[in-house]
Amino acid sequence: MSVAEKQIRKFIHLIETQPELFSEYTEELIQLIDETPDDIKSLSEKILDWCDEHDEIDDAFAKLSQEATQQKSVGDEELIEEIPDNPSYKQLLKNTIQQSFPD
C-alpha cells in the first residue's frame, strides 16, 4: 500500500471516528474532492494541504498518524476492511462524508 493510500485511509478513519471535527466543513470537503483528480497522489496531497489549513483537524490527523506509527495498524488494510482493491478514493471519501453527515 502506498503512502498516499495510507494517508487517505487514515483520513477516512478520522472522519468516521471524529465526525464532530468535520461538521462545519462537509460542503467544503465535498467540493475539494470533486475538484481533485481521481488519482491517489493528487487526492492525498490536496487532503493534506486542506488539513494544514484547519488546525484542529490537522492536530487530530497528526495524532492519528503518530499512533499509527506506534501501533502500525491505522491505514492498514484490516482497519477499513470494506475498502475494495483499487477503489475510487474520491467516491469512498464522499460516501464516508455523506454517511457521517446525513441530511
C-alpha positions, 0 to 999 in steps of 0.5 A, spaced: 500 500 500 502 506 498 503 512 502 498 516 499 493 510 500 495 510 507 494 517 508 487 517 505 485 511 509 487 514 515 483 520 513 477 516 512 478 513 519 478 520 522 472 522 519 468 516 521 471 516 528 471 524 529 465 526 525 464 532 530 471 535 527 468 535 520 461 538 521 462 545 519 466 543 513 462 537 509 460 542 503 467 544 503 470 537 503 465 535 498 467 540 493 475 539 494 474 532 492 470 533 486 475 538 484 481 533 485 483 528 480 481 521 481 488 519 482 491 517 489 497 522 489 493 528 487 487 526 492 492 525 498 496 531 497 490 536 496 487 532 503 493 534 506 494 541 504 486 542 506 488 539 513 494 544 514 489 549 513 484 547 519 488 546 525 484 542 529 483 537 524 490 537 522 492 536 530 487 530 530 490 527 523 497 528 526 495 524 532 492 519 528 498 518 524 503 518 530 499 512 533 499 509 527 506 509 527 506 506 534 501 501 533 502 500 525 495 498 524 491 505 522 491 505 514 492 498 514 488 494 510 484 490 516 482 497 519 477 499 513 476 492 511 470 494 506 475 498 502 475 494 495 482 493 491 483 499 487 477 503 489 475 510 487 478 514 493 474 520 491 467 516 491 469 512 498 471 519 501 464 522 499 460 516 501 464 516 508 462 524 508 455 523 506 454 517 511 457 521 517 453 527 515 446 525 513 441 530 511 
